Amino acid sequence: MSMEEMQEQIIKMQEQLKEFKTENETLKNKLTEKEEREKELMEHNQKLFLRITGKKEEETEEEEEIPFCIDKDIYDLLSDREKKELIDLIEEE
């Protein structure tokens, strides 16, 4: 290989190196953007999850009014059907 061929080859390789560096930088930026977007979506998903679970807890607390004529421990031992019947009985009075 002559000197000129080697110099030409070196120039081609330097250009290739520049292209690879540019492509590498572009891919790094895209990856960073995707990671940031993923983080944002995970945070948003967490907020939605907390909002939904918070509502369910509030709904169950509102529905579970223990009648004044029975102790909470005993009320907790009752089945859902028995709880409903007891509440119906109290409301009829």
Stockholm file with secondary structure:
# STOCKHOLM 1.0

chainA/1-93         MSMEEMQEQIIKMQEQLKEFKTENETLKNKLTEKEEREKELMEHNQKLFLRITGKKEEETEEEEEIPFCIDKDIYDLLSDREKKELIDLIEEE
#=GR chainA/1-93 SS CCHHHHHHHHHHHHHHHHHHHHHHHHHHHHHHHHHHHHHHHHHHHHHHHHHHHHHHHHHHHHHCCCCTTSCHHHHHHSCHHHHHHHHHHHHHC
#=GC SS_cons        CCHHHHHHHHHHHHHHHHHHHHHHHHHHHHHHHHHHHHHHHHHHHHHHHHHHHHHHHHHHHHHCCCCTTSCHHHHHHSCHHHHHHHHHHHHHC
//
